[in-house]
Amino acid sequence: MAVATAISTPDTDARVAIGLSAQERQGVVDILNTLLADEMVLYQKTRNYHWNVRVLQFDQLHKFFEMQYDDLANMIDEVAERTRALGGFAVGTLEEFKELSRLAESPGEYPSAERMISNLLTDQESIIRSLRKDQETCMERFHDVGTNDFLVGLMERHEKMAWMLRAFVAA
């Protein structure tokens, strides 16, 4: 698992007057950009598995992966928009995603369908654990109730996605 490092981004927009200091907003923007990187890595991994799955139940799993990456695409957009709403800039390059993400990739590997599901479940659970910590940090350290609520909502969505992946493993 990659360790997230800080990427130098411009300071948050000083004109944003929403009851949080520039330092508080920048702290939250940093959390959101790391989350954005995680979401992008998970999105791409899910899309890769959608393209490359090989199993007797191909159609069912192919469609399931598509449903998951569509949900992730919506979450990615929401995270980026939350970053901008706080006056920050959302990272948007593959290099930045690779540097910031806490998730690992496996280039050149095309695992079995069962391993694909297991890998996605592991990543979903990793994001859930990170969201639990991040929402607490947003609230306690940066006093950002709005982002705290936003992250709790994302966590619940990831919990549902993880549950669906677990159902495939148990079948």
C-alpha positions, 0 to 999 in steps of 0.5 A: 500500500502506497503511503500518501505524500503531500502534493504542493497545491496552491493555497485555498481561495482566500475569498471563500468565507464559510466559517473555516480558516484558510488553514482549516480548509487547506487541511480538508482539501488535502484529505479530499485530494488523497481520497480523490486519488484512492477513488480514482485508483479503485475506479480504474481497477474496477474498470480494468476488471470489467474489461478483463474478467473471464468467468462462466458468469461473465455477463453478470460480473461484467455488468456488476463491475460496470455498476460499481465503476459508474457509482465510483465515477459519481463519487469521484466527481462529488469529491472533486466538487467538494474540494472546489467548494472549499476553495481548493483545487482538485488533483487531476493527473495520473501522476498525482493520483499515483503519488497520493493514493493509499491503494496499490495497483498490480500492473500486468496482472489479470487475476481470476474473477474470484481474486478480482472480487477479493481485490476490490473488496480489500480496496473498498474496505481500505477506503472505508477505514480511511474515511472513518479516520478522515471524517473524524479529522475533518470534524475534530481538527478542522471543525468542518461539519459539512465535509464530515457529513459528506465523508460519512455519506461516502463511507456508507456508499462504500460499505454498500459496495463492499457488502455487494462484493462480499455477496459475490464471494459467498455465492 
